[in-house]
Amino acid sequence: MKKRFALLSLLLILLMLTNVFASGLLIANSTKTIGIAWWDRMKVGNQRFMDATGSEVYQAGPVGASDPAVQLGVVEDAIAAGVDAITVIPASPESMEPALKKAMDQGIVVISHEAETMENVHYDIEAFDNHAYGAHMMDVLAAELGEEGGYIIMMGALTMTSHQQWAEGAIARQEEAYPNMFQVADRVESAAQGGGSEGAYLVAKEVIAKYPDIKGFIGCDMVDPPGIARAIEEAGKVGEIAVTGTCLVSVAREFLENGTIKTIMFWDPADAGEAMCNLAAMIINGEPVEDGVNLKVAGYENCSLEGKVLKGAAWVDVTVENMKDYDF
């Protein structure tokens, strides 16, 4: 870990020197993890912002699996570097609050994503209403189950605010609309087995072994549905156990093609990344942020504003029929 922090600090110093000669802003993008497809895709949006503005945006975070302590170190390094703005997707929002307050006290603009309960931010951007998204995931699962049977919800970690909100929305929708469905157990986290798709696979194996009559999974973290799908295939229960949830085509492709997963849903991380950068620039430039604000990115052209939370309308459903349209 010490080596990782040393490398991050060196990167920050180099970026600071680069920014001396740049005409734009220096923005630190702190993600839950790096090195997986979801956050690699967000870098595309960062690059679009850089190309349009001449700014510098760098992305840093824990490698492979979420680690709030490492992510906190990334933010502390960004503050020390004197960046203009921090865009953050916190794995543990509560643990990040003191550092983000420190950043704001030093005049750094702070924008969060997937963390609408954050206090020490200028604004949080959500791709959509999180409870509505969770309800939608339940509607998709219920359709696949014929509206009956036991299910379980998996998330990356229990500390992840958006995942908890999706779960709350899904459970409320099931209790309201699908009385013949039920949770076989309380929500589980892929982080319990080290995180990542491997962690999701191992946790799903345990669930299937403990609840052999389970009929469905909802996976909140991008790595969850493919890990769950592996466990379903290994158990010989394709067609007996359904799985849906948040993922990307590049990660779920083989399971969409062979039918283990029927539907995934997501919002484009590139658009979220670009929207965060655009909002940070607006604040720095003294532009007003009001209800209906246009962040100049698809799905974020008419954002609702509630307190510090901006919400777009940016989720999509993807199946084998339309996955070629979302090939990332």
Phi, psi and omega in degrees: 000320179299320178297321181297315179296322179297319179293320179296319180296319178298319178299317180298317180298315180297320180292324176299316179296320178299319184293336178302327184260001182263155180268347185261203184264163171246116184238131174263125178254105183259110183256163180303320177213171168230163176089008173239163191301323184300310183281333171298322179293323178299328179299333177297318178292321175302318182293322178299319178295317179298316181297324184280334190239348186075017180273175176239125176234124176241151182243135179211153179176182177298147181270124170087303182230151182295142179211098184305326181294318178293317179298322177299319177298323177299315180294318178299319178296321179295320178297314180299328181283347179072040179296161177283326183208154174237126170253127191225136171242091192281135173288328179226088185306317183299319182290341182272344187304311183299319181293321180289328173297317177302317179299312181296321179298334179266011175085013178273131177284133182238123177237128177251167180214142183062034184203061189287353176270359181299141179259318186268061175220157172287313176209154169249137177251126174245140180292342184188177172289121188294322179292324177294322178297316177299319177299321179296317177302319179294321177301318180295314180297316182300320179298321180288331182268001186066025175065029175208151177118169182272147181217168174218151179250129177248140176228166181298311177205150183292345179278351186279111187303310184297321180297320178296321180293320177299316179299317179299317179295320180294314182294318179298320179295317180298315182294329180281319193245340187230075185295341180269007173252157182200154175282129176285335178196169178294162182305147181240167181233135177293338177298339180297339178240035175095354177079180181071180180298326178295318177298318179298318178300313183294319178294318179297321176302315180297318181296314182296321179293322183280329183232074186297344179266006180302143183247343184200154175233144162246126179252119183276319181281148181305329183275350187289307183305316179293324177295317177297318180300319177302315181295322178296315179297317181297325179281355181070033186239027174296131184091342177260329179238127179262152174219135173219174178146192184279127178196179174240154180300320182299335181264326186261000191310308186297327181280331172292318182292324181266000173088000177295323173248128179269319186216136167240162176221153181191173166240154186283114179300331178297317179295320179296318179298315180294321180297318178299315179296317179298320180293317178302317180295321178301315182295314180299324182274002177076021179278146182289144175243109186229168176304131183090008183301143179258113179268008170063034177222142180306129181090349181235025183280341184215069187282136171281149181237121176231105185065242178260004188256123174258132181235129175264203178216077197230021178267154177225150172259138181230133175234181179298334182289325184243009186294337178295340179280350183228055189274070175210000000 
